[in-house]
Amino acid sequence: MSKSIHLFKFFKAKYGKELLIDIVAIDEMRRYIHKRPVHQLSYYDLTLITDGEERISLNGKTLLVKKGDLICSIPGDVWKWQENSSLKGFAIVFDEEFLLSFFNDHLFLEKFTYLSRHRSSPFLRLNDNLFQEIIMLLLKIREEIGTYIEKNDHVLRALIYLVLGLLERAQTIILEDEILTATSINRHAERFVELVESNYRTIQNVNYYAERLFITPNYLNKVVRQSLGSSAKAYIMKIVLQEAKNLISYTTMSVEEISRELKFNTSSYFIRMFQKETGTTPRKYRELGK
């Protein structure tokens, strides 16, 4: 276990010229998975399982995946594979710039329910017909990449857009302990979520976010409660708590180091908050995860 969660970045020059999309077989990723079973990605990853049955975790949500299941990962999600994974399948990976630069809408990918930060689950299940259709499209994308020239960009965008659209027909796998969250949020709540994602490690003050949105703290609490079902402070602390769980489970950082990383005034305050929210201390949580 390392001091921090390893971040894999997109290999833009894999094919010589810059290309922000790829189709990668799990077999090709296996040595990286074995070396770093717990990691984060800086890009989008849609991994379709074609054979095998194993547990995979994404942001602490775990599923026994099998053929026809698809794991939907957005930048920053924390993956946990089995150390000696033998799953088979393909991952379609892409940098958001590949699509956003064309569609000129920074929320374009959020419109797909399974790529939204507020998705109810990161796991999809494809029926047989949809599975075969997606496999054919992935192989076609791989073929286009193999003969890549710059004018292929429009073809590749069209193909990935078709894949993304078809995946809306897949069944969302709702985990037993999953609490559904709202997917339709107004522009203030939407911007609030973006700001929290970017700043939660250093700033947990509601007033800061209200000022950035040019609204009062009371109004921010109102729109966040209506859209996300909690106060602004509770939402911020939920994100902080998830990061704390990630650091406790997947790094060797001490409780004191984690409390400093997440800008708690003291480690004792961090421990009290963690115990209040989880029912256990950070040390016991780490021991239970081993």
C-alpha positions as CSV (number, residue, x, y, z in Angstrom):
1,M,0.0,0.0,0.0
2,S,1.4,3.4,-0.9
3,K,1.1,6.9,0.6
4,S,-1.4,8.0,-2.0
5,I,-3.8,6.6,-4.5
6,H,-2.1,6.2,-7.9
7,L,-3.5,8.3,-10.7
8,F,-3.4,7.0,-14.2
9,K,-3.4,9.7,-16.9
10,F,-4.5,9.4,-20.5
11,F,-1.7,8.4,-22.9
12,K,-2.5,10.9,-25.6
13,A,0.5,10.0,-27.9
14,K,0.0,6.2,-27.8
15,Y,-0.5,6.2,-31.6
16,G,2.1,8.9,-32.4
17,K,-0.3,11.7,-33.1
18,E,-2.5,13.0,-30.2
19,L,-5.6,10.9,-29.9
20,L,-8.0,11.3,-27.0
21,I,-9.9,8.0,-27.3
22,D,-8.9,4.4,-27.2
23,I,-10.3,0.9,-26.9
24,V,-8.2,-1.3,-24.5
25,A,-8.7,-5.0,-23.8
26,I,-8.5,-5.8,-20.1
27,D,-5.7,-8.2,-21.0
28,E,-3.6,-5.2,-22.1
29,M,-4.3,-3.5,-18.8
30,R,-3.7,-6.5,-16.6
31,R,-0.1,-5.8,-15.6
32,Y,-1.1,-2.3,-14.5
33,I,-4.1,-3.7,-12.6
34,H,-1.9,-6.3,-10.8
35,K,0.6,-3.6,-9.9
36,R,-2.0,-0.9,-8.9
37,P,-5.3,-2.7,-8.1
38,V,-6.4,0.5,-6.3
39,H,-6.1,3.6,-8.5
40,Q,-7.8,6.6,-10.0
41,L,-8.1,7.7,-13.6
42,S,-7.9,11.2,-15.0
43,Y,-10.3,10.3,-17.9
44,Y,-13.6,8.5,-18.6
45,D,-13.6,4.7,-18.6
46,L,-16.5,2.4,-19.6
47,T,-15.3,-1.2,-19.0
48,L,-17.5,-4.0,-20.5
49,I,-17.0,-7.5,-19.0
50,T,-17.1,-10.3,-21.6
51,D,-16.0,-13.2,-19.4
52,G,-15.3,-14.0,-15.8
53,E,-16.9,-13.2,-12.4
54,E,-15.2,-11.1,-9.8
55,R,-15.9,-8.3,-7.4
56,I,-15.0,-4.7,-8.5
57,S,-15.4,-1.6,-6.3
58,L,-15.9,1.9,-7.5
59,N,-15.8,4.6,-4.9
60,G,-16.5,2.0,-2.2
61,K,-19.5,0.6,-4.1
62,T,-18.9,-3.1,-4.8
63,L,-20.5,-5.5,-7.3
64,L,-19.8,-9.1,-8.3
65,V,-19.5,-8.3,-12.0
66,K,-20.0,-10.8,-14.8
67,K,-20.4,-11.0,-18.6
68,G,-22.7,-8.2,-19.8
69,D,-21.9,-5.9,-16.9
70,L,-20.4,-2.5,-17.6
71,I,-18.5,-0.3,-15.1
72,C,-18.9,3.5,-15.7
73,S,-16.1,5.5,-14.3
74,I,-15.7,9.3,-14.5
75,P,-12.5,11.2,-13.7
76,G,-11.4,10.9,-10.1
77,D,-13.4,7.7,-9.3
78,V,-11.5,5.3,-7.1
79,W,-11.2,1.8,-8.6
80,K,-10.5,-1.4,-6.7
81,W,-9.8,-4.6,-8.7
82,Q,-8.9,-8.0,-7.3
83,E,-5.1,-8.1,-7.2
84,N,-4.9,-11.2,-9.5
85,S,-7.9,-10.3,-11.7
86,S,-8.7,-12.7,-14.5
87,L,-11.7,-10.8,-15.9
88,K,-11.9,-10.4,-19.7
89,G,-13.4,-7.5,-21.5
90,F,-12.8,-4.1,-23.2
91,A,-12.6,-0.6,-21.9
92,I,-13.6,2.4,-24.0
93,V,-11.5,5.3,-22.6
94,F,-11.6,8.9,-23.6
95,D,-10.6,12.4,-22.4
96,E,-13.6,14.7,-22.1
97,E,-11.9,17.2,-24.4
98,F,-12.5,14.7,-27.3
99,L,-16.2,15.3,-27.1
100,L,-16.6,18.6,-25.4
101,S,-14.5,20.5,-27.9
102,F,-16.9,19.4,-30.6
103,F,-20.2,19.7,-28.8
104,N,-19.3,23.0,-27.1
105,D,-21.2,22.1,-24.0
106,H,-19.3,21.5,-20.8
107,L,-22.2,19.6,-19.3
108,F,-22.7,17.4,-22.4
109,L,-21.4,14.2,-20.7
110,E,-23.5,14.9,-17.5
111,K,-26.6,14.4,-19.6
112,F,-25.9,10.7,-19.8
113,T,-27.4,9.3,-16.5
114,Y,-24.6,6.8,-16.0
115,L,-21.9,9.5,-16.3
116,S,-23.5,12.0,-14.1
117,R,-21.8,12.7,-10.7
118,H,-25.2,12.1,-9.2
119,R,-25.8,8.7,-10.8
120,S,-27.6,6.2,-8.6
121,S,-25.1,3.5,-9.5
122,P,-21.9,3.2,-11.6
123,F,-22.8,-0.3,-12.8
124,L,-25.0,-1.2,-15.9
125,R,-26.2,-4.6,-17.1
126,L,-26.7,-5.1,-20.9
127,N,-29.1,-7.6,-22.3
128,D,-27.8,-10.0,-25.0
129,N,-28.8,-7.9,-28.0
130,L,-27.4,-4.7,-26.5
131,F,-24.2,-6.5,-25.5
132,Q,-23.6,-7.8,-29.1
133,E,-24.4,-4.4,-30.5
134,I,-21.9,-2.6,-28.2
135,I,-19.2,-5.2,-28.8
136,M,-19.5,-4.7,-32.6
137,L,-19.2,-0.9,-32.1
138,L,-16.2,-1.2,-29.9
139,L,-14.5,-3.4,-32.5
140,K,-15.4,-0.8,-35.2
141,I,-13.9,2.0,-33.1
142,R,-10.8,-0.1,-32.6
143,E,-10.5,-0.6,-36.3
144,E,-10.9,3.1,-37.0
145,I,-8.2,3.9,-34.4
146,G,-5.9,1.3,-36.0
147,T,-6.0,3.3,-39.3
148,Y,-6.2,6.7,-37.6
149,I,-5.8,9.9,-39.5
150,E,-7.0,13.2,-38.3
151,K,-10.0,13.3,-40.5
152,N,-11.2,10.1,-38.7
153,D,-12.1,12.3,-35.6
154,H,-15.6,12.9,-36.8
155,V,-16.2,9.1,-37.4
156,L,-14.8,8.3,-34.0
157,R,-17.0,10.9,-32.3
158,A,-20.0,9.6,-34.1
159,L,-19.3,6.1,-33.1
160,I,-18.7,6.9,-29.4
161,Y,-21.8,9.1,-29.4
162,L,-23.8,6.1,-30.6
163,V,-22.3,3.9,-27.9
164,L,-23.1,6.5,-25.2
165,G,-26.7,6.8,-26.5
166,L,-27.3,3.0,-26.7
167,L,-26.0,2.6,-23.1
168,E,-28.9,4.6,-21.9
169,R,-31.0,1.5,-22.7
170,A,-29.0,-0.6,-20.3
171,Q,-30.3,-1.6,-16.9
172,T,-28.9,0.3,-14.0
173,I,-27.8,-2.1,-11.3
174,I,-29.0,-0.6,-8.0
175,L,-27.0,-1.8,-5.0
176,E,-28.9,-2.7,-1.9
177,D,-27.4,0.0,0.3
178,E,-27.5,2.7,-2.4
179,I,-29.6,5.8,-1.8
180,L,-30.9,7.4,-4.9
181,T,-30.0,11.0,-5.5
182,A,-31.6,13.6,-7.6
183,T,-30.3,13.9,-11.2
184,S,-32.3,17.0,-12.2
185,I,-30.6,19.9,-10.4
186,N,-30.8,23.6,-11.0
187,R,-27.9,25.7,-12.2
188,H,-26.9,26.9,-8.7
189,A,-26.8,23.4,-7.3
190,E,-25.0,22.2,-10.4
191,R,-22.3,24.8,-10.1
192,F,-22.1,24.2,-6.3
193,V,-21.4,20.6,-7.0
194,E,-18.6,21.5,-9.5
195,L,-17.0,23.9,-7.0
196,V,-17.1,21.4,-4.2
197,E,-15.5,18.7,-6.4
198,S,-12.7,21.2,-7.1
199,N,-12.2,22.7,-3.7
200,Y,-13.4,20.3,-0.9
201,R,-9.9,19.3,0.2
202,T,-9.1,22.9,1.1
203,I,-12.4,24.8,1.6
204,Q,-15.4,23.4,3.5
205,N,-17.0,26.7,4.4
206,V,-20.5,27.2,3.0
207,N,-20.0,31.0,2.9
208,Y,-17.2,30.6,0.4
209,Y,-19.4,28.6,-2.1
210,A,-22.3,31.0,-1.7
211,E,-20.0,34.0,-2.4
212,R,-18.6,32.2,-5.5
213,L,-22.2,31.7,-6.7
214,F,-23.2,35.3,-5.8
215,I,-26.1,34.1,-3.6
216,T,-26.7,34.1,0.1
217,P,-25.8,31.0,2.3
218,N,-29.5,30.6,3.2
219,Y,-30.5,30.5,-0.5
220,L,-27.7,28.1,-1.3
221,N,-28.9,25.8,1.5
222,K,-32.4,26.0,0.0
223,V,-31.5,25.0,-3.5
224,V,-29.1,22.3,-2.4
225,R,-31.7,20.8,-0.1
226,Q,-34.3,20.8,-2.8
227,S,-31.9,19.3,-5.4
228,L,-29.7,17.0,-3.4
229,G,-31.7,16.3,-0.3
230,S,-29.3,17.8,2.2
231,S,-27.9,21.1,3.5
232,A,-24.9,22.6,1.7
233,K,-22.6,21.8,4.7
234,A,-23.9,18.2,4.8
235,Y,-23.2,17.7,1.1
236,I,-19.6,19.1,1.5
237,M,-18.9,16.8,4.4
238,K,-20.3,13.8,2.5
239,I,-17.7,14.4,-0.2
240,V,-15.0,14.9,2.4
241,L,-16.0,11.8,4.3
242,Q,-15.8,9.7,1.1
243,E,-12.3,11.0,0.4
244,A,-11.4,10.2,4.0
245,K,-12.6,6.7,3.5
246,N,-10.6,6.4,0.3
247,L,-7.4,7.6,2.0
248,I,-7.9,5.3,5.0
249,S,-8.6,2.3,2.9
250,Y,-6.2,2.7,0.0
251,T,-3.2,4.5,1.4
252,T,-0.8,4.2,4.4
253,M,-1.3,7.8,5.5
254,S,-1.8,8.1,9.2
255,V,-4.9,9.6,10.8
256,E,-3.0,12.7,11.6
257,E,-1.8,13.1,8.0
258,I,-5.3,12.5,6.6
259,S,-6.8,15.1,9.0
260,R,-4.2,17.6,7.8
261,E,-4.7,16.7,4.1
262,L,-8.4,17.4,4.5
263,K,-7.8,20.6,6.5
264,F,-9.3,19.6,9.8
265,N,-8.1,21.8,12.7
266,T,-7.1,18.8,14.8
267,S,-6.9,15.1,14.3
268,S,-9.2,14.7,17.3
269,Y,-11.9,16.7,15.6
270,F,-11.5,14.6,12.4
271,I,-11.8,11.4,14.5
272,R,-15.0,12.7,16.2
273,M,-16.6,13.7,12.8
274,F,-15.6,10.3,11.3
275,Q,-17.0,8.3,14.2
276,K,-20.2,10.3,14.2
277,E,-20.8,9.7,10.5
278,T,-19.7,6.0,10.3
279,G,-20.1,4.7,13.8
280,T,-16.5,3.7,14.0
281,T,-13.1,5.3,14.3
282,P,-10.7,5.8,11.4
283,R,-8.3,3.2,12.8
284,K,-11.0,0.6,13.3
285,Y,-12.4,1.4,9.8
286,R,-8.9,0.7,8.3
287,E,-8.6,-2.6,10.3
288,L,-12.1,-3.7,9.1
289,G,-11.1,-3.1,5.5
290,K,-8.0,-5.3,5.6
